[in-house]
């Protein structure tokens, strides 16, 4: 119905009835099923899209005020503007900061059951959120991203590539869902590592690491030793919880395993005796600052642990150890298993590697006895190495700090 929209006219509208103003094209009023009267402005954008802008409910806004707003929007449309799109973008700019985008990306990963959500969340929280989190996502530039990557690269050799990959995935996720956003991340921002790591620790290096661990806080020393003797990944061991242990078996849940399949690790005596006697997270650290007792939260701060360990290794050796990572322990363990004559298939199962789609589909044997025997061999070999006498080279005096 076309008629001038007035206070009297809108009061006469029947439920579900709509009125279009005769003076301002697109200015409408309608009575909702709730019996409330709604004002709006309808127009066609220059791209041909039909748009609607709510002008409010009668009672909250008068007919005169709704008419004024409709006239303003009509003027903008006449000037080839798209006020509804501009309002949508303005709201998006106020809502869509980087922290929000990262939250939505992580929710999406969780819904899909991605196994790496915990690692991604921790990485973004540590490296991206403090630097870019509060910035409007539409205002993030290539320069911002490069400064972030350079900043991370000052302290970590491989971390810039990891941060770049996680942030690129989050921005690509958002770009598919937001017509206004274009990711500032382009190829070439980080030098790709073309060669896989091949670092394997020597017996002498293992011996020095073991000796340095004896001067570290007990929970840290136990964590690194178990990391090596189980040949597991860093986060797999860090998240070890007492509810994952049944007798002499430790079952790492699928969501914490890289291949997305639960991995059973035999807890041979050499490993079991290293485990702290706590309930909850086995390698959980107490924190007076956060009012946490041992076992309440998993171990974290791997970079700080590694830096302190390297410092103490250097004190023992009189010089720093050649660059190495915690993951090199896993590679070293796998190499040792081969040297000890452990069958390749068993060695791969110790590491929790998949054996191929057909094999994994039809063969559900857990190989617990075989894996136990392999880990026993590894533990005995490490025992021989670490108990061997040290080489007669000048060493700096060890600074042992009790209780640290």
Secondary structure, DSSP 8 states (H G I E B T S, - for coil): -B----HHHHHT--TT-EEE-SSSTTEEEEE-TTS-EEEEEEEE-TTS-EEEEEEEEBTTB-HHHHHHHHHHHHHHHHTT--HHHHHHHHHHHHH-BHHHHHHHHHHHHHHTT-TTHHHHHHHHHHHTHHHHTTSBGGG--HHHHHHHHHHHHTT-SSHHHHHHHHHHHHHHHHHTT-TT------TTSS----S-------HHHHHHHHHHHTTS-HHHHHHHHHHHHHT--HHHHHT-BGGGEETTEEEE-GGGSTTSS-EEEE--HHHHTTS---SSBTT---BTTTTB-TTSS----HHHHHHHHHHHHHHHHSS---S--HHHHHHHHHHHHHHTT--HHHHHHHTT----HHHHHH-----HHHHHHHHHHHHHHHHHHHHS-------------TT-
